[in-house]
Amino acid sequence: MFARPGDDVFIWDRLANVAVGVRVAARNTVAKAIKYNVKGPNGYDVFHRHCMRELEAELEVVEFITAVDEFMDFTAFTRSGREPEQLTGRRYFERRLFDKLLVCEGVRIEELRAAGREFDRS
């Protein structure tokens, strides 16, 4: 993400995997969350495809769009004159904020599961 900010990549970590797995299961009305694994049938390519679909859904949510705008405004001073616009355009910030959202969701899902409660996406 940082080395090639123009590429559509997503964070691949345990918390993001949990969040996307729950999101996809809820979207497909499947009871069990999808599990991603580098060596299994649900590798990064499947995870990436699911992330793209979930990101597109977030881009229809006013709060997410506003958060991206605010995130870009907040970081504008660090980008000023340092990098070409195409390196850190809006799409980069959408993906970056989406990654942060997934990690936060993953933390909350794990907390709820540890407490013996399931995460409800509705």
Secondary structure, 3 states (H helix, E strand, C coil): CCCCCCCCCCCCCHHHHHHHHHHHHHHCCCCCCCCCCCCCCCCHHHHHHHHHHHHHHHCCCHHHHHHHHHHHHHHHHHHCCCCCHHHHCHHHHHHHHHHHHHHHHHHHHHHHHHCCCCCCCC
